[in-house]
Amino acid sequence: MTGAVRLDWRPVLDRSVLLRHDRVRGVDLLMLPERVVVLRGAAAAIVALCDGGRDVTAIVAELARRHPGAPVADEVPPFLERLRAQGWLR
C-alpha cells in the first residue's frame, strides 16, 4: 500500500501510538514511544475516526458530512497514507 491509499483499508493507530488531548495547552497529541506529535487543524478528528472499524471511504464520508464543502476526499487519503508511512497507522 505505498503511494495511493486503498479505500477499503481500515486504518487503526499502531499499538505503540496513543491519541491524547492536552487540556492545559488545548492541543491534541499523538503520543509515540520516544516522541510527541502535536496535531493541528482537523488532524485529531481524522485520527479519531481511525478505529479499525471504518474504511477510508467511511472516514471520508463522515468528515464530508461534518464539514460540507471541504475537500476531504482529496486531502484525507493522502494524509492517512503519510501517517501509515510513518508507522503510526496500520
C-alpha atoms as a printed R data frame, in Angstrom:
   type eleno elety resid chain resno       x      y      z
1  ATOM     1    CA   MET     A     1   0.000  0.000  0.000
2  ATOM     2    CA   THR     A     2   2.578  2.563 -0.969
3  ATOM     3    CA   GLY     A     3   1.511  5.629 -2.889
4  ATOM     4    CA   ALA     A     4  -2.262  5.645 -3.210
5  ATOM     5    CA   VAL     A     5  -4.395  4.572 -0.283
6  ATOM     6    CA   ARG     A     6  -6.740  1.651 -0.768
7  ATOM     7    CA   LEU     A     7 -10.258  2.853  0.003
8  ATOM     8    CA   ASP     A     8 -11.116 -0.455  1.696
9  ATOM     9    CA   TRP     A     9  -8.212 -0.096  4.169
10 ATOM    10    CA   ARG     A    10  -9.440  0.136  7.777
11 ATOM    11    CA   PRO     A    11  -6.781  2.276  9.466
12 ATOM    12    CA   VAL     A    12  -6.132  1.974 13.169
13 ATOM    13    CA   LEU     A    13  -3.443  3.504 15.363
14 ATOM    14    CA   ASP     A    14  -0.424  1.316 15.899
15 ATOM    15    CA   ARG     A    15  -0.335 -0.274 19.354
16 ATOM    16    CA   SER     A    16   2.540  1.999 20.361
17 ATOM    17    CA   VAL     A    17   0.662  5.223 19.462
18 ATOM    18    CA   LEU     A    18  -1.947  6.983 21.603
19 ATOM    19    CA   LEU     A    19  -4.195  9.922 20.737
20 ATOM    20    CA   ARG     A    20  -4.488 12.304 23.688
21 ATOM    21    CA   HIS     A    21  -5.824 15.787 24.321
22 ATOM    22    CA   ASP     A    22  -3.675 18.124 26.427
23 ATOM    23    CA   ARG     A    23  -6.225 20.259 28.260
24 ATOM    24    CA   VAL     A    24  -3.592 22.606 29.645
25 ATOM    25    CA   ARG     A    25  -2.287 23.603 26.203
26 ATOM    26    CA   GLY     A    26  -5.550 22.931 24.373
27 ATOM    27    CA   VAL     A    27  -3.901 20.717 21.749
28 ATOM    28    CA   ASP     A    28  -4.316 17.163 20.517
29 ATOM    29    CA   LEU     A    29  -1.278 14.911 20.575
30 ATOM    30    CA   LEU     A    30  -0.050 11.636 19.193
31 ATOM    31    CA   MET     A    31   1.970 10.020 21.941
32 ATOM    32    CA   LEU     A    32   4.731  7.850 20.492
33 ATOM    33    CA   PRO     A    33   7.304  5.778 22.384
34 ATOM    34    CA   GLU     A    34  10.032  8.445 22.222
35 ATOM    35    CA   ARG     A    35   8.224 11.386 20.677
36 ATOM    36    CA   VAL     A    36   5.133 13.553 20.883
37 ATOM    37    CA   VAL     A    37   3.455 14.933 17.751
38 ATOM    38    CA   VAL     A    38   1.158 17.951 18.036
39 ATOM    39    CA   LEU     A    39  -1.852 17.609 15.738
40 ATOM    40    CA   ARG     A    40  -3.107 20.765 14.056
41 ATOM    41    CA   GLY     A    41  -6.404 21.619 12.395
42 ATOM    42    CA   ALA     A    42  -8.664 18.660 11.672
43 ATOM    43    CA   ALA     A    43  -5.888 16.073 12.120
44 ATOM    44    CA   ALA     A    44  -7.150 14.836 15.508
45 ATOM    45    CA   ALA     A    45 -10.705 14.453 14.178
46 ATOM    46    CA   ILE     A    46  -9.368 12.372 11.305
47 ATOM    47    CA   VAL     A    47  -7.165 10.215 13.534
48 ATOM    48    CA   ALA     A    48 -10.039  9.687 15.989
49 ATOM    49    CA   LEU     A    49 -12.023  8.054 13.189
50 ATOM    50    CA   CYS     A    50  -9.208  5.558 12.560
51 ATOM    51    CA   ASP     A    51 -10.640  2.898 14.833
52 ATOM    52    CA   GLY     A    52 -10.163 -0.157 12.631
53 ATOM    53    CA   GLY     A    53 -13.900 -0.384 12.083
54 ATOM    54    CA   ARG     A    54 -14.221  2.255  9.385
55 ATOM    55    CA   ASP     A    55 -12.589  2.027  6.000
56 ATOM    56    CA   VAL     A    56 -11.131  5.085  4.259
57 ATOM    57    CA   THR     A    57 -14.370  5.596  2.314
58 ATOM    58    CA   ALA     A    58 -16.390  5.731  5.553
59 ATOM    59    CA   ILE     A    59 -13.899  8.111  7.181
60 ATOM    60    CA   VAL     A    60 -14.089 10.456  4.187
61 ATOM    61    CA   ALA     A    61 -17.904 10.244  4.163
62 ATOM    62    CA   GLU     A    62 -18.139 11.076  7.873
63 ATOM    63    CA   LEU     A    63 -15.787 14.032  7.540
64 ATOM    64    CA   ALA     A    64 -17.654 15.278  4.445
65 ATOM    65    CA   ARG     A    65 -20.871 15.120  6.479
66 ATOM    66    CA   ARG     A    66 -19.283 17.112  9.322
67 ATOM    67    CA   HIS     A    67 -17.587 19.629  7.022
68 ATOM    68    CA   PRO     A    68 -19.716 20.205  3.912
69 ATOM    69    CA   GLY     A    69 -17.766 21.736  1.073
70 ATOM    70    CA   ALA     A    70 -14.355 20.849  2.499
71 ATOM    71    CA   PRO     A    71 -12.049 18.937  0.129
72 ATOM    72    CA   VAL     A    72 -11.894 15.864  2.387
73 ATOM    73    CA   ALA     A    73 -11.970 13.341 -0.489
74 ATOM    74    CA   ASP     A    74  -8.802 14.898 -1.904
75 ATOM    75    CA   GLU     A    75  -6.948 15.597  1.333
76 ATOM    76    CA   VAL     A    76  -7.787 12.832  3.804
77 ATOM    77    CA   PRO     A    77  -6.495  9.745  1.921
78 ATOM    78    CA   PRO     A    78  -3.004 11.252  1.343
79 ATOM    79    CA   PHE     A    79  -2.917 12.368  4.990
80 ATOM    80    CA   LEU     A    80  -3.724  8.822  6.134
81 ATOM    81    CA   GLU     A    81  -1.029  7.468  3.824
82 ATOM    82    CA   ARG     A    82   1.544  9.815  5.372
83 ATOM    83    CA   LEU     A    83   0.612  8.569  8.850
84 ATOM    84    CA   ARG     A    84   0.856  4.974  7.641
85 ATOM    85    CA   ALA     A    85   4.256  5.658  6.098
86 ATOM    86    CA   GLN     A    86   5.442  6.996  9.478
87 ATOM    87    CA   GLY     A    87   4.290  3.738 11.100
88 ATOM    88    CA   TRP     A    88   1.627  5.467 13.192
89 ATOM    89    CA   LEU     A    89  -1.296  3.743 11.463
90 ATOM    90    CA   ARG     A    90  -1.598  0.127 10.457
